[in-house]
Amino acid sequence: MSFTKRINALQPSATMAVIEAAARLRAQGVDVISFGAGEPDFDTPKHIVEAANKALADGKTRYTPGSGTQSLKQAIADKLKKDNGLDYQANQIVVSNGGKHSLFNIMMTLFEAGDEVLVLTPYWVTYPEVVKLSGAEPVYVETHEADHFQVSKEQLLAGVTERTKGMIINTPSNPSGAVLNRDSLQAIVDVAVENDIWIISDECYEALVYDGEHISLASFEQAYDKTITVQTMSKAFAMTGWRIGYAATVPELASAMGKFQGQATGCPNSIAQYASEAALRTEPLFLADWRNQFIQRRNYMIEALNQMAGVTCIMPEGAFYAFPKVSALFGKKAGDIQIQSDTDLTKYLLDVAHITVVPGSAFGAPEHIRLSYATSMEAIKTGLARFAEAVHKLK
Ligand SMILES: Cc1ncc(COP(=O)(O)O)c(C=O)c1O
């Protein structure tokens, strides 16, 4: 069977591959602990579920406007003002089937063959793929652990050519957990404004910042007209399966993205939209508890990782991932098994320690692996003890 070049160039999701490998082992009765999760392990809060039940009972089961209901867009505009200090009107917002879908809408509306889009490494696995799907080419800008994954004007400019049309920025970051500081954000704004580049600002983890401060790129006055703010209900409200995300930008672009979405999917799920509205209109009292749990798990995990010989990990300031550097283990052996790369180590940890992690090469950073701490403290303690034991066996 033959498929399009577009599909042939698409990389399957590395996180999915890890999940499938773990499922195969579990089917054999092995107790596998997963550090692969990209979603909170908490349940969607009750009042949000109740709002969905009510929407169903009230018959809110029909198509909505393609870019979302007016009342949800207004709730989003109010949230962006309250939490982020951003002035958006309802006609500047496109509600979609998740943040990932928002990114896809943006790429399909703004970029095409011949264009280049800057992607900072380490990057979320989806960014290069959605850029490629639009026909444009991802151009990688490396950031470094030694700088806590901050970025300078010089680093960005090294990737800029006359074909550069956009850059994707993610703070807090998946996979590194880094939160971009004001200097990095100013560098991004300066480069974007001076070179007429769109900023796609993926702020999906904004509610999960533990140290430092989350600053929205669109809050820089010069950048407002060049920025698309991308958000999701997935992480802060534990609503990954509900599939609601949104983008906010200048009206003309929002309208073009709405036109694309209207033809591509019709509209986002009506019931999930009413539930999202209730989520945004209610004070998120549960969040303080979730954040505390994430902080405790993070602190435990980072300390445990740093105690392993050959593993080092800086403190992530946000999201729910640890991104340790493991390259000092490359070249080591346990019996016949030799570890030469992040993927070898991932396989070794699954086979020997029965834990799943994601290899850093999936994020453009092959010296690292990613562990999610969106799992119970008990699983973290047991899984990291097994990890330490497996590392200890490497000589
Ligand atoms: C950095 C980043 N952006 C966006 C998303 C999109 O999430 P969703 O499509 O569930 O809104 C994710 C999910 O893992 C993510 O990690």
Ligand as a Chemical Component Dictionary entry (heavy atoms), coordinates in Angstrom:
data_LIG
# 
_chem_comp.id                   LIG 
_chem_comp.type                 NON-POLYMER 
_chem_comp.pdbx_formal_charge   0 
_chem_comp.three_letter_code    LIG 
# 
loop_
_chem_comp_atom.comp_id 
_chem_comp_atom.atom_id 
_chem_comp_atom.alt_atom_id 
_chem_comp_atom.type_symbol 
_chem_comp_atom.charge 
_chem_comp_atom.model_Cartn_x 
_chem_comp_atom.model_Cartn_y 
_chem_comp_atom.model_Cartn_z 
_chem_comp_atom.pdbx_ordinal 
LIG C1 C1 C 0 3.660  20.727 25.805 1  
LIG C2 C2 C 0 2.307  20.230 25.518 2  
LIG N1 N1 N 0 1.500  20.993 24.777 3  
LIG C3 C3 C 0 0.268  20.604 24.476 4  
LIG C4 C4 C 0 -0.230 19.421 24.939 5  
LIG C5 C5 C 0 -1.605 19.098 24.472 6  
LIG O1 O1 O 0 -2.460 18.521 25.305 7  
LIG P1 P1 P 0 -3.967 18.339 24.868 8  
LIG O2 O2 O 0 -4.011 18.046 23.406 9  
LIG O3 O3 O 0 -4.458 17.241 25.716 10 
LIG O4 O4 O 0 -4.643 19.640 25.161 11 
LIG C6 C6 C 0 0.573  18.569 25.707 12 
LIG C7 C7 C 0 0.107  17.245 26.161 13 
LIG O5 O5 O 0 0.841  16.383 26.591 14 
LIG C8 C8 C 0 1.870  19.002 26.020 15 
LIG O6 O6 O 0 2.690  18.251 26.770 16 
# 
loop_
_chem_comp_bond.comp_id 
_chem_comp_bond.atom_id_1 
_chem_comp_bond.atom_id_2 
_chem_comp_bond.value_order 
_chem_comp_bond.pdbx_ordinal 
LIG C1 C2 SING 1  
LIG C2 N1 SING 2  
LIG C2 C8 DOUB 3  
LIG N1 C3 DOUB 4  
LIG C3 C4 SING 5  
LIG C4 C5 SING 6  
LIG C4 C6 DOUB 7  
LIG C5 O1 SING 8  
LIG O1 P1 SING 9  
LIG P1 O2 DOUB 10 
LIG P1 O3 SING 11 
LIG P1 O4 SING 12 
LIG C6 C7 SING 13 
LIG C6 C8 SING 14 
LIG C7 O5 DOUB 15 
LIG C8 O6 SING 16 
# 
